[in-house]
Amino acid sequence: MSTNPDRKAVMTQKHFEFLARHIGGVLGRAYVRGGEKARTVAYNEAYEPLANMLANENPRFDRARFSAAVAAHEQNYVERV
């Protein structure tokens, strides 16, 4: 991300991977701790608003690819527990 205040910050693939990993963990923890209902709440409160913001900020944002990455991290979390 740029330190120049006149330049718009740009997210890199590394940033999207970080977000996918952590949102996947949030969804996985919600599912493990509270089942599908808790996971749905976490999805509605964390994933969906984030994905909408990313899509609005970046016309090249690939929601399907991001969703697949989040789902893979979520599944990985659930399987490890």
N, C-alpha and C positions, 0 to 999 in steps of 0.2 A: 504494500500500500504506500502511496506517495506521501511525502511530508510537505509537499508544496500545497498551501491552502487554496490556491487557485485551480488546482487540478483535481478532477474527480477520482476518488479511490477506485481501484480496480481489484476485484477478487480474482484470485488465481485458482487453478485446479486444486492446489494444496488447501486453500480455504474451504472449498466445497467438500473435499474429502474429510476435513476436520469436522465440518458441520454434520455430514452424513454419519460419521462414526459416532458422534455424541448424541444426535437425535435418535439413531438406532438404539443406542444404549438406554436412553430415556424410555423409549417405547418397550424395549425388552424388560427393563426393570419394572415398569408399570404392569406388564403382563404377568411377570413372575409373582409380583407382590399382590396384585388385585384382580387378575384374570382379564378376560376380554373387555369387560366394562371399563376397568381402569385404563387399559390400553387405548380404548376409544377416546376417553377423556384426554389422555396425553396427546393422542394424535390430533384431536380437535384444537387443543390449546397450544401445542408446541410445533408439530410438523406442518400442519396446514397453513397457519399464518406465516411461518418461515418460508415455505415453498412459494406462497403467493407473493411475498415481498421479493424474493429472489427473482421470480419471473417478471415482476414489474420493473425491477432495477436493471435486468439484463435480458435484452431481447434474444440472446443466444442461449439462455438457460434451457437446459434439456430436462424437463420435469420427469420424464420417464426414466432417464438415466439416473437422476438424483434419487428418485423413489426406489429404484432397484438397489442402489448402493445403501440406502437407509435400511431397506428390508434385509439385505445381506448382513449388515451389522446387527440388526435386531435379532435375527435368527442365530447368529453367532453367540450373542449374549445369552439367549434362552438356552442354547445347547450347552453352554459352559456351566450353567447353574445346576 
